[in-house]
Amino acid sequence: MVKKRIFPVTRVHEPLQVDIEVANGQIVEATITNQLFRGFELMAVGRDPRDASLFLQRICGICSSAHAIAAAYALEDAYGLVPTQNGELLRNLIFGADFLQNHLRQFYVLSLADYIRGSEQAPFRPKPLGGDYRLPAQLEKKLLEHYWQGLVISMKCHQMVATFGAKAPHVQTIIPTGNIQSPDRDKIITYASLLEEVTSFIENVYLQDVDIISRYYSDYYKIGTGYSNLLNFGLFPEGKERKPYYPSGVVINAGEPQELDQNAITEDITYSWYKEGATQHPYQGKTVPDREKPLAYTWNKAARYKGIPMETGPLARLWVKGTYRNGISTMDRLVARALEAREISKLLARWIMEIIPGQPHLYPYEPLPNAQGIGLTGAMRGALGHWVKIEKGVISHYQVITPSVWNFSPRDEKSQRGPAEQALIGAPVEDLDNTLSVGRILRSFDPCFSCAVQVTRAR
């Protein structure tokens, strides 16, 4: 048995480190470390709750609108507010466009280099020589051209976000009850025009490129399976009933979806760099760092549902909705993400036509001095939750569980590995100097440790 440390693993969000043990050409043990500490939960305490949807976006730049949405939902829950129809549509249009830029960047910027040799310069170099690259030269050239096109199209998605969000990343308009930016005809036309170009790229390029990768690397439909437990919070509420287009649900061992019980969500810190405490629901959870804690190896907490490790992300959403149930693996995650991008582009085309200029897009409200609320939503990488307590008009407690806390959680008190750790078990590694399989598996989850943790003092 031999050991190998891989750091950094990701091309962006570099705090991700993985330690593997290999025997007989397969991974038999894996631990994943997140090396940055979250500070935003602590920084939120003492602030006016109305700052939350703006301030907490700074947790991350690539999926900032997700935190704005979750924070707005949490305050609406706390104050008993319901957004206007136009406000809901505008938020969905901002959020959906941010999904598209994220999914495109995940494939073209963060994952594609795992499957093609690319050019002799960054970001394709340095990389292992003589690696497992299977595409013919002509197809490699085609996908490399699409790599650069994908960057331009993802930028146009950010322009869509900024049309109703004022800027991207870190939109300035999402608040409880709706969206600050009014939806005039010029903005609607601008958004729709950009969407048409983005949709064309998704339909005619992105989906085909993912299909090419899936055919040449079809063995990855059997690699990186993990536990096959899936979790999804509702995403994109619609209509007067606010029924989410992507329903919430839980899947155990690749079975049929079950109803989500948000009270069954807990965080375990047995192997996390936090002071000891009982496994708790986020309303009770505390964030007290302890970098010297014995046996701990990450700043991520171990998010669990009824004590079970859960994978979350586009694959979980499509499985719960019933639109994709081919399997749970490295390649299934890439395919599901592309299919979801196509679905979302169609939703955006419908929603932009449902906007009614001149109708209310927000309304004034009186904040309560004492309240608590929960904001659950799907995000680009999966289930995102914000929990807030308000006392004497200010935030007294704030907890965030991000998708990467679910996917890249450490072991828990039962010594159950996190979902990504488990997905590595059994993966082929023929050469310790060429661990492409590890990167392919982990990047299929779209890791973002900016969301999972932020800052700490130097040791």
C-alpha positions in Angstrom: 0.0 0.0 0.0 1.3 3.4 -0.9 0.2 7.0 -0.1 -0.1 10.1 -2.2 -1.1 13.7 -1.4 -2.5 15.8 -4.2 -2.6 19.5 -3.7 -4.1 21.6 -5.1 -6.7 19.4 -6.8 -8.8 22.0 -8.4 -7.9 24.6 -11.1 -9.8 27.3 -9.1 -10.9 27.3 -5.4 -7.5 25.8 -4.6 -7.9 24.9 -0.9 -8.9 21.4 -1.8 -6.3 18.7 -0.8 -6.8 14.9 -1.0 -4.8 12.1 0.5 -5.2 8.7 -1.0 -3.9 5.2 -0.3 -3.5 2.9 -3.2 -3.3 -0.9 -3.3 -3.3 -3.2 -6.3 -4.0 -0.3 -8.6 -7.0 1.0 -6.8 -7.8 3.7 -4.2 -8.6 2.0 -0.9 -8.6 5.1 1.4 -9.2 8.8 0.9 -9.4 11.9 3.0 -10.3 15.3 1.7 -9.1 18.5 3.4 -10.5 22.0 3.0 -7.8 24.4 4.2 -9.8 27.6 4.6 -12.0 28.6 7.5 -15.5 30.1 7.1 -15.8 33.6 8.6 -19.1 34.9 7.2 -21.3 33.1 9.7 -19.5 34.9 12.5 -19.3 38.2 10.6 -23.0 38.2 10.1 -23.8 38.3 13.8 -24.7 41.8 15.0 -25.7 43.1 11.6 -29.0 44.4 10.4 -30.8 41.3 8.8 -31.6 43.3 5.7 -27.9 43.4 4.9 -27.8 39.6 4.6 -28.7 39.1 0.9 -26.0 41.6 -0.1 -23.3 40.9 2.5 -23.4 37.1 2.4 -23.0 36.9 -1.4 -19.4 37.7 -0.7 -19.0 34.1 0.5 -18.3 33.3 -3.2 -17.9 35.0 -6.5 -18.9 32.2 -8.9 -22.3 31.4 -7.4 -23.0 34.7 -5.5 -26.6 35.0 -6.5 -27.3 31.6 -4.8 -26.4 33.1 -1.4 -28.5 36.3 -2.1 -31.5 34.0 -2.9 -31.0 31.8 0.2 -30.6 34.9 2.5 -33.7 36.5 1.0 -35.7 33.3 1.5 -34.5 33.1 5.1 -35.7 36.6 5.9 -39.0 36.1 4.0 -39.6 33.0 6.2 -38.6 34.9 9.3 -40.9 37.9 8.6 -43.7 36.1 6.9 -43.2 37.7 3.5 -44.2 36.6 0.0 -42.5 38.1 -3.0 -44.4 39.7 -5.8 -44.9 37.8 -9.0 -42.6 40.1 -11.0 -40.1 40.0 -8.1 -40.0 36.2 -8.1 -39.6 36.0 -11.9 -36.7 38.5 -11.8 -35.0 36.6 -9.1 -35.4 33.4 -11.1 -34.0 35.1 -14.3 -30.9 36.4 -12.4 -30.4 33.0 -10.7 -31.0 31.0 -13.8 -28.5 33.0 -15.8 -25.9 32.5 -13.1 -26.6 28.8 -13.2 -25.7 28.8 -16.9 -22.4 30.6 -16.5 -21.5 28.3 -13.8 -22.3 25.1 -15.7 -20.4 26.3 -18.8 -17.4 27.2 -16.7 -17.4 24.0 -14.8 -17.2 22.0 -18.0 -15.0 24.1 -20.2 -12.7 25.8 -17.6 -12.6 23.3 -14.7 -13.1 19.8 -16.2 -12.4 19.7 -20.0 -8.6 19.8 -19.4 -8.9 16.4 -17.7 -10.0 14.8 -21.0 -8.0 16.5 -23.7 -4.3 17.3 -24.1 -4.9 20.9 -25.0 -2.2 23.4 -25.9 1.3 23.6 -24.6 0.4 26.5 -22.3 -1.7 27.2 -19.2 -4.3 26.1 -18.2 -3.5 22.9 -20.0 0.1 22.8 -18.7 1.6 21.6 -16.5 -0.1 18.2 -16.5 1.1 14.5 -16.5 2.8 13.4 -19.7 1.6 10.3 -21.3 -1.8 10.5 -19.5 -5.1 8.8 -20.3 -6.2 11.0 -23.2 -8.4 9.2 -25.8 -9.8 11.7 -28.2 -8.5 11.8 -31.8 -6.5 14.9 -32.7 -9.3 16.4 -34.8 -11.8 16.2 -32.0 -9.3 17.5 -29.5 -8.8 20.6 -31.7 -12.6 21.1 -32.0 -13.1 20.9 -28.2 -10.2 23.3 -27.6 -11.8 25.8 -29.9 -15.0 25.4 -27.9 -13.1 26.0 -24.7 -12.4 29.6 -25.8 -15.9 30.0 -27.1 -17.3 28.7 -23.8 -15.5 31.5 -21.9 -17.2 34.1 -24.1 -20.6 32.6 -23.7 -20.2 32.3 -19.9 -19.4 36.1 -19.9 -22.7 36.7 -21.8 -24.5 34.8 -19.0 -23.0 37.2 -16.6 -24.3 40.1 -18.7 -27.7 38.5 -18.4 -27.3 38.4 -14.6 -26.3 42.1 -14.6 -29.3 43.1 -16.7 -31.6 42.6 -13.8 -29.0 42.3 -11.0 -27.0 45.5 -11.7 -23.6 43.7 -11.7 -22.1 40.3 -11.7 -20.8 38.7 -9.6 -22.4 39.9 -6.4 -25.7 41.3 -7.6 -27.1 44.4 -5.9 -30.9 43.8 -6.4 -32.1 40.7 -4.7 -33.9 41.5 -1.4 -36.9 40.1 0.6 -40.2 40.6 -1.4 -38.5 40.7 -4.8 -35.9 42.5 -6.8 -34.9 46.2 -6.8 -34.3 46.5 -10.5 -37.5 47.4 -12.5 -38.1 45.2 -15.6 -38.5 47.7 -18.4 -38.9 46.7 -22.0 -35.3 47.5 -23.0 -33.9 45.2 -20.3 -36.3 42.5 -21.3 -35.2 42.7 -24.9 -31.5 42.8 -23.9 -31.9 39.7 -21.7 -33.8 37.8 -24.3 -31.3 38.6 -27.0 -28.4 37.3 -24.9 -30.3 34.3 -23.9 -30.9 33.3 -27.5 -27.2 33.3 -28.1 -26.4 31.3 -24.9 -29.1 28.8 -25.7 -27.8 28.2 -29.2 -24.3 27.4 -27.7 -25.8 25.0 -25.1 -27.9 23.2 -27.7 -25.3 23.0 -30.5 -22.0 22.9 -28.8 -22.0 22.2 -25.0 -24.3 19.2 -25.2 -22.4 17.7 -28.2 -19.1 18.2 -26.4 -20.3 16.4 -23.3 -21.6 13.6 -25.5 -18.2 13.2 -27.1 -16.4 13.0 -23.8 -19.0 10.5 -22.5 -18.5 8.2 -25.5 -14.7 8.2 -25.3 -14.6 7.8 -21.6 -17.6 5.6 -21.1 -15.9 3.6 -18.3 -16.5 6.7 -16.1 -20.1 5.7 -16.0 -18.9 3.1 -13.5 -16.2 5.1 -11.7 -16.9 7.6 -8.9 -20.2 6.2 -7.8 -20.0 6.8 -4.1 -23.0 6.1 -1.8 -25.8 6.8 -4.3 -27.6 8.9 -1.7 -29.0 12.1 -3.2 -30.4 15.3 -1.6 -32.2 18.2 -3.2 -33.8 21.4 -1.9 -36.5 23.0 -4.1 -35.3 25.3 -6.9 -37.0 28.0 -8.9 -40.4 28.6 -7.3 -43.2 29.4 -9.8 -46.7 30.7 -9.8 -48.9 31.8 -6.9 -48.3 28.5 -5.1 -44.6 29.0 -5.5 -44.2 25.3 -6.4 -40.5 24.7 -7.2 -39.7 23.6 -10.8 -37.1 21.3 -9.3 -38.8 19.7 -6.3 -37.1 19.0 -3.0 -36.5 15.3 -2.1 -34.2 12.6 -0.8 -32.9 9.5 -2.6 -31.4 6.6 -0.7 -29.3 4.0 -2.5 -30.5 5.2 -6.0 -34.1 4.5 -5.0 -37.3 6.4 -5.4 -37.4 10.0 -4.1 -38.7 10.6 -0.6 -40.1 13.7 1.0 -37.5 16.0 2.5 -37.6 16.7 6.3 -35.5 19.8 6.9 -35.5 19.0 10.6 -33.4 15.9 9.9 -30.4 18.0 8.7 -27.5 18.1 11.0 -23.8 18.9 11.1 -21.2 16.7 12.8 -17.7 18.1 13.7 -15.9 14.9 15.0 -13.2 15.2 12.3 -13.5 19.0 11.7 -11.4 21.8 13.1 -14.0 23.0 15.5 -14.4 22.7 19.3 -16.1 19.5 20.3 -19.9 19.5 20.6 -22.9 17.4 19.8 -24.2 16.8 16.3 -26.7 19.6 15.9 -29.3 21.1 13.6 -28.1 24.4 12.0 -30.3 26.4 14.3 -28.3 25.2 17.2 -24.9 24.7 15.5 -21.9 26.8 16.5 -18.8 27.9 14.7 -15.9 27.8 17.2 -12.6 27.1 15.4 -10.0 24.7 16.9 -7.1 24.2 14.4 -5.2 22.0 16.9 -8.0 19.5 17.4 -6.7 15.8 17.4 -7.8 13.6 14.5 -9.5 16.5 12.7 -8.4 17.1 9.2 -10.6 19.7 7.5 -12.5 23.0 8.0 -15.6 21.4 6.4 -18.2 20.1 8.8 -19.9 16.8 8.1 -23.4 17.6 6.9 -25.8 14.7 7.3 -29.4 13.8 6.6 -30.8 11.5 9.3 -27.2 10.6 9.9 -26.5 9.7 6.3 -23.9 11.2 3.9 -25.7 12.8 1.0 -24.6 13.8 -2.5 -26.1 16.9 -4.0 -25.9 18.7 -7.3 -27.5 18.7 -10.8 -27.6 14.9 -10.8 -29.6 14.9 -7.6 -32.0 17.5 -8.9 -32.7 15.6 -12.2 -33.0 12.3 -10.3 -35.5 13.7 -7.9 -37.5 15.3 -10.7 -37.3 12.1 -12.7 -35.7 13.5 -15.9 -32.4 11.7 -15.6 -31.9 8.4 -13.8 -29.2 6.7 -15.9 -26.8 6.2 -13.0 -24.7 7.9 -10.3 -21.1 8.3 -11.4 -18.4 10.7 -12.6 -19.8 10.9 -16.1 -23.5 11.0 -15.0 -22.7 14.2 -13.1 -21.2 15.8 -16.2 -24.1 14.7 -18.4 -26.8 15.8 -15.8 -25.2 19.2 -15.5 -25.4 19.7 -19.3 -29.0 18.5 -19.5 -29.9 20.8 -16.6 -28.3 23.8 -18.5 -30.6 23.0 -21.4 -33.6 22.8 -19.2 -32.8 26.1 -17.4 -32.3 27.9 -20.7 -35.8 26.9 -21.8 -37.2 28.0 -18.4 -35.6 31.4 -18.8 -37.1 31.8 -22.2 -40.6 31.3 -20.7 -40.0 33.4 -17.6 -38.8 36.4 -19.6 -42.1 36.5 -21.5 -44.1 36.3 -18.2 -42.6 39.6 -16.9 -45.2 42.4 -16.9 -43.5 45.9 -17.0 -45.1 48.4 -14.7 -46.3 45.7 -12.2 -44.8 45.7 -8.6 -41.4 44.0 -8.3 -41.1 44.5 -4.5 -42.9 46.2 -1.6 -42.0 47.8 1.7 -42.1 45.7 4.9 -41.5 46.2 8.6 -38.8 43.9 10.0 -39.6 42.1 13.2 -37.3 42.6 16.2 -37.3 38.9 17.1 -37.7 36.1 14.5 -36.0 33.1 12.9 -36.1 31.8 9.4 -34.7 29.2 7.0 -33.8 29.7 3.4 -33.4 26.5 1.4 -32.7 26.5 -2.3 -30.9 24.5 -4.9 -27.7 26.1 -6.0 -25.2 25.5 -8.9 -23.5 22.7 -7.0 -26.5 21.4 -5.1 -28.4 22.0 -1.9 -27.8 25.3 -0.1 -29.3 26.4 3.2 -29.2 29.6 5.3 -30.5 29.6 8.9 -31.0 32.9 10.7 -32.0 34.0 14.2 -32.8 37.6 14.9 -32.9 39.2 18.4 -33.5 42.9 19.2 -33.5 43.7 15.5 -30.0 42.2 14.6 -28.7 38.9 13.6 -27.8 36.8 16.6 -27.1 33.5 14.9 -26.4 32.5 11.3 -25.4 29.2 9.8 -24.8 28.2 6.2 -24.6 24.7 4.8 -23.3 24.8 1.2 -23.3 22.1 -1.4 -19.5 21.5 -1.0 -20.1 20.9 2.8 -22.4 18.1 1.8 -20.3 16.7 -1.0 -16.9 17.2 0.5 -17.7 16.5 4.1 -15.3 14.6 6.3 -16.0 11.4 8.3 -18.6 11.7 11.0 -18.9 10.2 14.5 -19.8 6.8 12.8 -16.6 7.1 10.7 -18.7 7.3 7.6 -16.7 9.0 4.8 -18.1 12.0 3.0 -19.7 11.5 -0.4 -16.7 12.6 -2.5 -14.3 10.6 -0.3 -16.5 7.5 -0.8 -16.6 8.2 -4.6 -12.8 7.8 -4.7 -12.8 4.4 -3.2 -12.1 1.7 -5.9 -11.0 4.3 -8.5 -8.2 3.1 -10.7 -4.7 4.6 -10.2 -2.1 2.8 -12.2 0.7 5.4 -11.7 1.1 7.7 -8.6 2.6 10.3 -10.9 -0.6 10.3 -13.0 -3.7 10.6 -10.9 -6.1 11.9 -13.5 -8.9 9.7 -12.3 -8.8 11.5 -8.9 -9.2 14.9 -10.5 -11.9 13.7 -12.9 -14.0 12.2 -10.0 -13.6 15.2 -7.7 -14.2 17.8 -10.4 -17.4 16.1 -11.5 -18.8 17.3 -8.2 -17.8 20.9 -9.2 -16.0 21.6 -5.9 -16.1 25.2 -4.6 -14.4 25.7 -1.2 -14.8 29.4 -1.4 -18.4 28.7 -0.3 -17.4 26.1 2.2 -15.0 28.2 4.2 -13.3 31.6 4.1 -10.7 33.1 6.4 -8.7 32.4 9.6 -5.7 33.8 11.3 -2.2 32.5 10.3 -0.9 29.8 12.6 
